[in-house]
Amino acid sequence: MHRNKFFFVILLTGAMMTIVLRMSTLQAEFYSYSLFALAIVGMLPLIAKKTLQMCKLERDMVESKPGDHRGPQSLSTRQAALCAPEDAESTRLAQVLLDACSECKACITKCPFLAKYGTPASIARKILTKKSMVDPFACSLCGLCGAVCPQNLSPDALFLALRRQAVTDGTVDLSRYKALLNYEKRGTTRLFSWYSPADSKTVFFPGCTLSGTRPETTWSFYAELRTLIPDLGIVLDCCHKPSHDLGRQGYFLEHFGAIRQKLIERGVTEVLVACPNCFKVFDRYGGPLKVSTVYEVMARHAAPPAVETSQVVIHDPCPLRHHLAIQDSVRILLAAQGVATRKMKNSGKMTLCCGEGGGVGFHEPMLAMAWTKKRMETVKGDLIITYCAGCAGFLGQFGKASHLGEVMFEREKALSGACKPAKAPWTYYHRLRLKRRFQQAYKSFKNCSDSK
């Protein structure tokens, strides 16, 4: 069955390539479409590898006997995904929660995950006594529990530590996240990543999702920022936040550390990001590099508030729940566009996860949907404006949602909810084309500079 699917995918890919090559007869677009064709060809080994793994998994499941705990079968069970704290960090964090949590249940009323598993103290007690387990991969790591906690505790820190331990101990099957991890991995390859010439103290790091789903918005951000910072550089790369949140801490530190070191060696001192997840990574692990959002920079130069002609609700991304200056900057930029905002329940510091956080949808889709449902109940049919490309794409499946950048650069289209972000495989094509566009722009900048 899987082999038939594989050959069907091959035929479908061949058809796509034929269409692309015919389209490439338009001379002006030849380079871009050829790149896309090459990208499709490059994905064939990945398709073949995945198909062979599926065949092997099916064979193992058929051939396995009772009591046989080998390979994917044992790791795919819920028992293998659950873990008890054997390392010092998990034990320490569990003890902190047990000692300080008053079991007021403020977090339980907000969080579908804790509503299922209990108060942080009860979870910690069960873990430390090894009477029960908790599934840390069902937590979205959004941090709302800490935001509402009267004791200023951070239960999500324990669940992240438990994820890291599970990865270290090999007690979690990460194959369910393969699509996410492959997306991360491809973004770091030479095909998609690119660093502008090392002559800029400040660089724009747009991230993976914005570049792929909204390439014109990404370019517009860069063009606008360059009017404020003439020597602004560009970095197309992935911050490796998926690996960080899935507990692959060693992998994350190695690969993000390489990005950080490369930027420092090139003389970069400040990184401007458009992605909340990139901000969180650089803010925590990027020192001595300074990180700011493009929204803060542009808000300092925004026009005065315009006459209000539209009303929206703002979904604040959970990685930025504690960064009020960024939230204020977003509202300044919307006001300059004549956009009024209805204050939505659970915004700012108390914002909700859109449902995409922590990769929960790959593991516990019903819990992920519970978050989305809670958010959409507060939206009440209004247009959602957010400044996270991932949130915009996820919430856009259940209502009208636009990215802030779209409002800034395609106002009427964005406010009507007509902006349609690209989806795979076109996201890869857009990233290739955007990379080429930046490369050509820097050649032009260099030629202009040399002619002076």
C-alpha positions, 0 to 999 in steps of 0.5 A: 500500500505504501509503495503504491502511494510512493509511486503516486507521489512520484507521478504527481511530482513529475506532473508538477515539474512538467507544469513548472518547466512549461511555465518557465518559458516566460523568460523573465521568470525562468530562473525562479521557476527552475529553482522551484523545479530543482527544489521539487527534485531535491525533495524526492529523496526525502519522500522516498526515505519517508515511504521506506520508513513507513513500510518498515514500521508496518512490517515491524508492527505485523511481525512483532510479538507480545512483549516485544518492545523494539523500535517504533512500536514501543516508542509510539505508545503513550507509556513511552511518551510519559516520563518521570524526572530522573535528572536534577533539573526536573526534580528541582523544578517539581519540588519548587512547584510542590512547595510553592503552589497553593492549588488555587486552580487559577491556571486550571480554569485557563489551561486545557492541559492543566484541566486534564492533568491537575494543579501544578502541585498535584502533578509535581507530587505525583511525579516526585513520588512516581505514583503517576506520570505527566505527558509534557508533550501535551503542554503548549509551553505558552506560559499562561499558567505562569502569567495567572499564577499569584505565586509567580510560578512557571509550571511550563518550565517543568514541562520543558525540562521533562521534554528535554529529559525524555529526548535524552533518555530516548523515551519519546518518539519524535517521528510524529514531529518529522514534518516540523523538524524537516521544515526546520532542517531545510530552512538551514540548508545552503539552498534556503539560507543566506547571509548578506555581505559582512558590512552591517552592524544591524541585520533583519532576520525575518524567520522561516514562516513569514518569508515563505508564506508572505514574501512580499510582506517580508520584502516590504519590511526590509525596504521600509527598514532600509530607509531608516537603517541604510546599511541594514543587512539580511539573514535568511536562516532558521532560529531552531525554535522547534528543536528547542521546544521539542526538548532537543536542547543539545541540537538546538544549542549547537545549531543556534550557537553556530548562527550566533557565532557567525553573526558575531564574527561578521561584526553584527551587534543587533538583530531585528526580527519579525517573528515572536519565536525568533525574538524569544530565542535571540532574547534568551540565547543570543547575547551579546547580540541585541534583539529588537522587533521590526515593530518597535523600530517602525513604531518610533517613526510611525505617523500620528494616529489616523482617522479610524475607519476599521475595527479589529481584534489583536491576537498577541503571540504567547512568546511575547506575552511579557513584552509590553513595549512590543505590544504597544508598538503594534498598536501604534502601527495599527493606529497610524493605519486608522485601525481601531482595536477592540480589546479582546478578553485574554490579550496582552500578558494574558493572551491565549495560545493559538493552538500551534504552540509546542507542537501539541497538534502533532501529538494531541490534536484535541488539546491543540484545538481546545486552545483554538476554540477558546481563542475564537470564542473571544474573537466573536467574528471580528478580523484578527490581526496578529504579528506572528505568521504562524498564528495568522496561518493557524487562526486563519483556518477558523476565521479571518486573520491577517498579519500586521505587515499585510495591514501596513503594506496592503491595507485594504486587502488585509482589512477585508481578510482577503490576504491568502498566505502561501502553503507548501510546497509554494512556501519553499518556492517563495523562499528561493525566489526571495533569496534570489531577490535579496542577492540581486539587491545586494549586487545592485547596492554594491555596484552603486557603492563602487560607482561613487 
